[in-house]
Amino acid sequence: MTQQHSSRSKPLQTLLGLGIVVLAGGLAWGASSVSSEAGYGGVGPNFLPWVVSAALLVCGVLCVAHALTGGFRELEEGSGDERAHWKGFIWVSAGLLLNAMLITTLGFILSCALCFVLSVRGFKSSEGQLDLRLQAWIKDSAIGIAVAAPVYWMFTQLLAINLPGLTNTGWL
């Protein structure tokens, strides 16, 4: 790997910092269009986007400052492969795309569980540990449901945010 394409490249580090600053600006621009009327607790719905925007701006400026004054400090070497693992990428991409396509049909819990199962296949594939046995599919499905169900219930029952469900009960 050449130095100009390395994560230690000062121009790339500066570009990364500038990208974070631009992202902060985009988020601030979006936050400016959100109503600032105070809600419960005295803060409006635009409070959190402004906080995140400010934090990103600070991080971006610090990244640029570090890049311009010697580069990122104590940067570890990357642990990944030199080349992309396309089979893993396909598994994870399939999970994300199927989640987006099926969320209104299967509901949030099952579509997210499916995304989890396929993503696990992709990550394990990249480590050379792809397990296609039925037992692995069942185990990962159970874990996916165990992760997605509390998230669904928290959003729908506690926060009153509508997410697509499999039934109209609000619990599945």
Backbone as CSV, one residue per row, in Angstrom:
resi,resn,N_x,N_y,N_z,CA_x,CA_y,CA_z,C_x,C_y,C_z
1,MET,0.847,-1.165,0.000,0.000,0.000,0.000,0.897,1.235,0.000
2,THR,0.626,2.163,-0.886,1.458,3.356,-0.962,1.064,4.345,0.122
3,GLN,2.005,5.217,0.445,1.777,6.186,1.521,0.612,7.121,1.193
4,GLN,0.440,7.498,-0.086,-0.618,8.444,-0.416,-2.006,7.855,-0.235
5,HIS,-2.158,6.542,-0.233,-3.452,5.916,-0.015,-3.582,5.353,1.390
6,SER,-2.580,5.562,2.208,-2.571,5.033,3.565,-3.432,5.887,4.479
7,SER,-3.879,5.284,5.589,-4.638,6.037,6.589,-3.732,7.044,7.293
8,ARG,-2.425,6.953,7.081,-1.480,7.904,7.665,-1.236,9.107,6.753
9,SER,-1.893,9.153,5.611,-1.723,10.241,4.661,-2.356,11.521,5.221
10,LYS,-1.529,12.547,5.375,-2.017,13.816,5.939,-3.083,14.472,5.061
11,PRO,-2.934,14.453,3.726,-4.023,15.025,2.907,-5.351,14.270,3.090
12,LEU,-5.293,12.951,3.182,-6.527,12.193,3.400,-7.103,12.456,4.788
13,GLN,-6.245,12.606,5.782,-6.717,12.926,7.125,-7.380,14.302,7.142
14,THR,-6.785,15.261,6.440,-7.369,16.601,6.356,-8.718,16.542,5.639
15,LEU,-8.786,15.775,4.568,-10.032,15.620,3.825,-11.112,14.980,4.702
16,LEU,-10.727,14.019,5.506,-11.675,13.393,6.426,-12.227,14.431,7.406
17,GLY,-11.352,15.227,7.989,-11.786,16.269,8.917,-12.715,17.264,8.254
18,LEU,-12.373,17.677,7.031,-13.230,18.609,6.292,-14.583,17.982,5.969
19,GLY,-14.581,16.696,5.676,-15.846,15.985,5.429,-16.737,15.986,6.662
20,ILE,-16.137,15.831,7.836,-16.899,15.870,9.085,-17.460,17.261,9.318
21,VAL,-16.679,18.287,8.999,-17.157,19.672,9.132,-18.338,19.910,8.187
22,VAL,-18.241,19.419,6.950,-19.338,19.571,5.987,-20.573,18.816,6.481
23,LEU,-20.379,17.622,7.017,-21.494,16.857,7.572,-22.161,17.630,8.711
24,ALA,-21.370,18.237,9.575,-21.912,19.055,10.672,-22.715,20.218,10.112
25,GLY,-22.212,20.842,9.056,-22.938,21.946,8.430,-24.259,21.494,7.835
26,GLY,-24.256,20.338,7.193,-25.499,19.792,6.634,-26.521,19.480,7.713
27,LEU,-26.045,18.920,8.809,-26.949,18.613,9.913,-27.490,19.900,10.540
28,ALA,-26.641,20.925,10.671,-27.088,22.209,11.216,-28.116,22.846,10.290
29,TRP,-27.888,22.752,8.989,-28.848,23.281,8.027,-30.192,22.577,8.173
30,GLY,-30.168,21.236,8.312,-31.410,20.495,8.521,-32.068,20.850,9.843
31,ALA,-31.266,21.031,10.884,-31.813,21.378,12.200,-32.470,22.746,12.179
32,SER,-31.972,23.640,11.326,-32.556,24.982,11.274,-33.967,24.970,10.706
33,SER,-34.335,23.918,9.997,-35.679,23.835,9.432,-36.660,23.123,10.361
34,VAL,-36.170,22.609,11.481,-37.031,21.924,12.446,-37.559,22.954,13.436
35,SER,-38.816,22.798,13.806,-39.447,23.727,14.752,-38.667,23.764,16.063
36,SER,-38.556,24.973,16.606,-37.832,25.116,17.874,-38.771,25.298,19.059
37,GLU,-40.068,25.119,18.839,-41.021,25.261,19.944,-40.691,24.266,21.037
38,ALA,-40.612,24.775,22.250,-40.251,23.928,23.391,-41.329,22.890,23.618
39,GLY,-40.899,21.687,23.832,-41.814,20.599,24.135,-41.704,20.232,25.597
40,TYR,-41.927,18.986,25.882,-41.842,18.500,27.245,-40.421,18.691,27.759
41,GLY,-40.272,19.257,28.928,-38.960,19.465,29.520,-38.282,20.736,29.052
42,GLY,-38.955,21.552,28.251,-38.401,22.832,27.846,-37.489,22.802,26.636
43,VAL,-37.278,21.651,26.024,-36.444,21.604,24.827,-37.312,21.235,23.637
44,GLY,-36.989,21.800,22.501,-37.741,21.521,21.291,-37.165,20.350,20.520
45,PRO,-37.844,19.975,19.445,-37.387,18.823,18.656,-36.085,19.078,17.903
46,ASN,-35.655,20.331,17.817,-34.412,20.603,17.108,-33.198,20.613,18.038
47,PHE,-33.401,20.389,19.322,-32.308,20.447,20.280,-31.233,19.398,19.991
48,LEU,-31.628,18.134,19.864,-30.652,17.061,19.655,-29.891,17.214,18.331
49,PRO,-30.567,17.548,17.212,-29.776,17.768,15.990,-28.744,18.886,16.136
50,TRP,-29.065,19.939,16.885,-28.097,21.012,17.100,-26.927,20.530,17.957
51,VAL,-27.205,19.724,18.971,-26.135,19.197,19.830,-25.204,18.300,19.009
52,VAL,-25.787,17.406,18.213,-24.976,16.506,17.392,-24.185,17.304,16.356
53,SER,-24.810,18.301,15.765,-24.117,19.139,14.787,-22.921,19.850,15.424
54,ALA,-23.123,20.397,16.619,-22.023,21.092,17.304,-20.899,20.119,17.652
55,ALA,-21.261,18.930,18.125,-20.244,17.932,18.467,-19.463,17.505,17.230
56,LEU,-20.165,17.299,16.105,-19.481,16.938,14.866,-18.564,18.063,14.393
57,LEU,-19.009,19.295,14.545,-18.177,20.424,14.142,-16.885,20.462,14.959
58,VAL,-16.994,20.263,16.271,-15.799,20.242,17.124,-14.873,19.101,16.697
59,CYS,-15.445,17.917,16.482,-14.625,16.767,16.067,-13.953,17.014,14.716
60,GLY,-14.700,17.573,13.770,-14.133,17.856,12.454,-13.002,18.858,12.516
61,VAL,-13.182,19.936,13.283,-12.139,20.945,13.425,-10.906,20.340,14.086
62,LEU,-11.110,19.519,15.113,-9.973,18.867,15.771,-9.253,17.911,14.817
63,CYS,-10.001,17.188,13.992,-9.370,16.291,13.019,-8.516,17.079,12.030
64,VAL,-9.043,18.196,11.539,-8.274,19.023,10.605,-7.030,19.567,11.302
65,ALA,-7.180,20.047,12.541,-6.032,20.588,13.277,-4.967,19.516,13.486
66,HIS,-5.381,18.312,13.861,-4.406,17.226,14.040,-3.717,16.886,12.721
67,ALA,-4.501,16.819,11.645,-3.927,16.462,10.345,-2.904,17.498,9.892
68,LEU,-3.175,18.757,10.161,-2.273,19.824,9.716,-1.062,20.014,10.618
69,THR,-1.105,19.456,11.814,0.017,19.626,12.756,0.733,18.312,13.027
70,GLY,0.857,17.466,12.020,1.631,16.246,12.182,0.858,14.968,11.938
71,GLY,-0.407,15.045,11.696,-1.196,13.847,11.437,-1.819,13.282,12.695
72,PHE,-2.727,12.345,12.499,-3.409,11.724,13.632,-2.378,11.003,14.491
73,ARG,-2.452,11.176,15.788,-1.483,10.599,16.712,-1.845,9.161,17.071
74,GLU,-0.824,8.370,17.302,-0.975,6.993,17.779,-1.985,6.196,16.952
75,LEU,-1.925,6.359,15.648,-2.822,5.675,14.736,-2.344,4.245,14.524
76,GLU,-3.194,3.302,14.843,-2.841,1.891,14.667,-2.957,1.506,13.202
77,GLU,-2.218,0.485,12.823,-2.336,-0.053,11.476,-3.680,-0.739,11.337
78,GLY,-4.236,-0.672,10.151,-5.517,-1.335,9.892,-5.407,-2.840,10.065
79,SER,-6.462,-3.445,10.570,-6.440,-4.879,10.819,-7.124,-5.672,9.718
80,GLY,-7.721,-4.977,8.756,-8.462,-5.651,7.703,-7.573,-6.176,6.595
81,ASP,-8.203,-6.878,5.700,-7.495,-7.401,4.538,-7.168,-6.281,3.577
82,GLU,-6.201,-6.550,2.707,-5.838,-5.602,1.668,-6.952,-5.478,0.636
83,ARG,-7.713,-6.554,0.452,-8.754,-6.597,-0.569,-10.115,-6.759,0.080
84,ALA,-11.124,-6.281,-0.614,-12.500,-6.387,-0.117,-12.959,-7.839,-0.155
85,HIS,-13.824,-8.195,0.763,-14.417,-9.529,0.795,-15.824,-9.404,0.208
86,TRP,-15.953,-9.685,-1.084,-17.187,-9.423,-1.804,-18.327,-10.326,-1.373
87,LYS,-18.035,-11.576,-1.006,-19.118,-12.465,-0.572,-19.768,-11.936,0.704
88,GLY,-18.955,-11.471,1.623,-19.496,-10.887,2.850,-20.291,-9.626,2.562
89,PHE,-19.779,-8.815,1.647,-20.475,-7.592,1.254,-21.851,-7.916,0.673
90,ILE,-21.925,-8.968,-0.121,-23.205,-9.361,-0.729,-24.187,-9.828,0.342
91,TRP,-23.730,-10.625,1.323,-24.606,-11.070,2.409,-25.181,-9.869,3.167
92,VAL,-24.313,-8.944,3.563,-24.760,-7.783,4.347,-25.669,-6.894,3.506
93,SER,-25.316,-6.672,2.253,-26.151,-5.846,1.372,-27.521,-6.476,1.175
94,ALA,-27.559,-7.786,1.002,-28.848,-8.475,0.863,-29.695,-8.277,2.118
95,GLY,-29.062,-8.359,3.277,-29.802,-8.146,4.522,-30.399,-6.757,4.598
96,LEU,-29.614,-5.743,4.259,-30.107,-4.361,4.308,-31.216,-4.120,3.285
97,LEU,-31.025,-4.604,2.066,-32.023,-4.394,1.018,-33.315,-5.147,1.309
98,LEU,-33.207,-6.386,1.785,-34.410,-7.140,2.131,-35.141,-6.505,3.309
99,ASN,-34.396,-5.964,4.265,-35.021,-5.259,5.383,-35.853,-4.094,4.854
100,ALA,-35.280,-3.306,3.969,-35.993,-2.159,3.413,-37.207,-2.592,2.594
101,MET,-37.077,-3.697,1.862,-38.172,-4.156,1.016,-39.299,-4.819,1.804
102,LEU,-38.964,-5.505,2.882,-39.949,-6.337,3.581,-40.470,-5.749,4.884
103,ILE,-39.986,-4.595,5.313,-40.364,-4.074,6.625,-41.866,-3.820,6.723
104,THR,-42.500,-3.391,5.638,-43.946,-3.149,5.698,-44.749,-4.436,5.535
105,THR,-44.117,-5.489,5.038,-44.796,-6.776,4.866,-44.623,-7.663,6.092
106,LEU,-43.387,-7.825,6.534,-43.091,-8.695,7.673,-43.176,-7.969,9.008
107,GLY,-43.104,-6.658,8.981,-43.059,-5.880,10.206,-41.613,-5.640,10.622
108,PHE,-41.437,-4.695,11.538,-40.116,-4.266,11.975,-39.309,-5.413,12.578
109,ILE,-39.909,-6.168,13.485,-39.159,-7.191,14.223,-38.611,-8.264,13.291
110,LEU,-39.461,-8.839,12.459,-39.010,-9.937,11.600,-38.072,-9.457,10.496
111,SER,-38.334,-8.276,9.931,-37.429,-7.800,8.877,-36.061,-7.432,9.444
112,CYS,-36.029,-6.874,10.648,-34.734,-6.564,11.273,-34.011,-7.842,11.686
113,ALA,-34.759,-8.834,12.151,-34.135,-10.112,12.497,-33.519,-10.752,11.252
114,LEU,-34.215,-10.673,10.119,-33.673,-11.197,8.866,-32.407,-10.450,8.472
115,CYS,-32.416,-9.135,8.619,-31.228,-8.331,8.332,-30.066,-8.777,9.219
116,PHE,-30.342,-9.006,10.501,-29.314,-9.459,11.433,-28.739,-10.808,10.998
117,VAL,-29.607,-11.747,10.657,-29.164,-13.092,10.275,-28.259,-13.036,9.046
118,LEU,-28.665,-12.285,8.037,-27.856,-12.210,6.818,-26.557,-11.440,7.052
119,SER,-26.600,-10.430,7.903,-25.377,-9.687,8.217,-24.380,-10.558,8.965
120,VAL,-24.875,-11.381,9.878,-23.987,-12.318,10.581,-23.316,-13.244,9.579
121,ARG,-24.081,-13.716,8.595,-23.492,-14.578,7.568,-22.354,-13.829,6.850
122,GLY,-22.567,-12.566,6.542,-21.545,-11.790,5.847,-20.301,-11.589,6.681
123,PHE,-20.476,-11.228,7.951,-19.314,-10.991,8.811,-18.563,-12.290,9.087
124,LYS,-19.295,-13.368,9.322,-18.619,-14.660,9.557,-17.922,-15.131,8.290
125,SER,-18.524,-14.865,7.138,-17.903,-15.240,5.866,-16.569,-14.532,5.691
126,SER,-16.511,-13.263,6.086,-15.264,-12.517,5.927,-14.171,-13.029,6.850
127,GLU,-14.581,-13.716,7.918,-13.610,-14.307,8.845,-13.318,-15.764,8.503
128,GLY,-13.910,-16.262,7.417,-13.716,-17.648,7.018,-14.473,-18.632,7.895
129,GLN,-15.530,-18.164,8.570,-16.292,-19.009,9.494,-17.759,-19.098,9.103
130,LEU,-18.084,-19.021,7.827,-19.466,-19.064,7.372,-20.100,-20.389,7.767
131,ASP,-21.203,-20.324,8.494,-21.906,-21.511,8.978,-23.314,-21.487,8.402
132,LEU,-23.592,-22.401,7.489,-24.901,-22.456,6.840,-25.792,-23.560,7.396
133,ARG,-25.394,-24.134,8.536,-26.229,-25.176,9.143,-27.524,-24.570,9.674
134,LEU,-28.584,-25.350,9.693,-29.890,-24.906,10.182,-29.804,-24.400,11.621
135,GLN,-29.016,-25.052,12.436,-28.853,-24.662,13.838,-28.326,-23.229,13.956
136,ALA,-27.385,-22.848,13.103,-26.828,-21.488,13.127,-27.884,-20.469,12.698
137,TRP,-28.685,-20.820,11.685,-29.751,-19.921,11.241,-30.775,-19.697,12.354
138,ILE,-31.142,-20.756,13.042,-32.128,-20.657,14.127,-31.572,-19.819,15.276
139,LYS,-30.338,-20.090,15.659,-29.710,-19.338,16.749,-29.635,-17.853,16.417
140,ASP,-29.168,-17.513,15.221,-29.045,-16.112,14.834,-30.411,-15.449,14.676
141,SER,-31.416,-16.206,14.246,-32.776,-15.663,14.163,-33.294,-15.315,15.549
142,ALA,-33.047,-16.192,16.509,-33.490,-15.927,17.879,-32.795,-14.692,18.451
143,ILE,-31.506,-14.559,18.188,-30.767,-13.381,18.667,-31.304,-12.125,17.977
144,GLY,-31.550,-12.192,16.679,-32.084,-11.050,15.942,-33.434,-10.602,16.474
145,ILE,-34.299,-11.549,16.777,-35.609,-11.217,17.350,-35.443,-10.646,18.750
146,ALA,-34.524,-11.221,19.514,-34.281,-10.735,20.884,-33.732,-9.307,20.895
147,VAL,-33.051,-8.906,19.838,-32.544,-7.536,19.745,-33.625,-6.599,19.193
148,ALA,-34.333,-7.033,18.148,-35.296,-6.159,17.469,-36.575,-5.945,18.273
149,ALA,-37.050,-6.962,18.987,-38.326,-6.846,19.700,-38.317,-5.756,20.768
150,PRO,-37.327,-5.694,21.652,-37.336,-4.597,22.637,-37.228,-3.215,22.000
151,VAL,-36.495,-3.113,20.903,-36.396,-1.829,20.208,-37.769,-1.431,19.671
152,TYR,-38.449,-2.391,19.046,-39.788,-2.146,18.505,-40.747,-1.730,19.612
153,TRP,-40.743,-2.481,20.686,-41.669,-2.176,21.787,-41.347,-0.826,22.424
154,MET,-40.073,-0.506,22.558,-39.716,0.784,23.139,-40.230,1.923,22.265
155,PHE,-40.019,1.821,20.964,-40.470,2.878,20.075,-41.990,2.968,20.006
156,THR,-42.663,1.823,19.887,-44.115,1.871,19.704,-44.877,2.069,21.005
157,GLN,-44.467,1.437,22.088,-45.217,1.501,23.333,-44.781,2.659,24.231
158,LEU,-43.477,2.886,24.339,-42.996,3.920,25.253,-42.906,5.295,24.595
159,LEU,-42.455,5.338,23.357,-42.267,6.617,22.685,-43.414,6.980,21.744
160,ALA,-44.356,6.060,21.547,-45.520,6.272,20.672,-45.113,6.648,19.247
161,ILE,-44.054,6.008,18.755,-43.600,6.206,17.378,-44.060,4.998,16.575
162,ASN,-44.735,5.245,15.482,-45.276,4.157,14.676,-44.184,3.483,13.855
163,LEU,-44.049,2.192,14.053,-43.188,1.357,13.227,-44.073,0.264,12.647
164,PRO,-43.766,-0.208,11.454,-44.607,-1.244,10.863,-44.535,-2.537,11.664
165,GLY,-45.700,-3.074,11.959,-45.769,-4.327,12.702,-46.350,-5.424,11.830
166,LEU,-46.207,-6.651,12.293,-46.793,-7.788,11.587,-48.294,-7.815,11.800
167,THR,-48.723,-7.392,12.990,-50.152,-7.318,13.322,-50.494,-5.884,13.717
168,ASN,-51.735,-5.606,13.938,-52.168,-4.270,14.349,-52.241,-4.125,15.865
169,THR,-51.732,-5.084,16.608,-51.824,-5.023,18.067,-50.813,-4.067,18.685
170,GLY,-49.743,-3.778,17.972,-48.687,-2.931,18.502,-47.647,-3.710,19.291
171,TRP,-47.816,-5.022,19.381,-46.872,-5.838,20.136,-46.079,-6.795,19.247
172,LEU,-46.402,-6.896,17.973,-45.645,-7.768,17.067,-45.651,-7.197,15.664
